[in-house]
């Protein structure tokens, strides 16, 4: 089992932010999909498009 780090940052405009996520226990040669979600102060929730990545290596190792 492996791990992957995903991160993004935005340093333009009036607001700057960054976030990251360390994923552990991932299987080699496997496709993973995720969607970002955020909720603003007003309670409105927004979702990103679907992102994906595939781990390297031979499946099952």
PyMOL commands that set and color helices and strands:
alter all, ss='L'
color gray80, all
select strands_A, chain A and resi 2-10+17-26+31-39+45-54
alter strands_A, ss='S'
color yellow, strands_A
deselect
rebuild
show_as cartoon
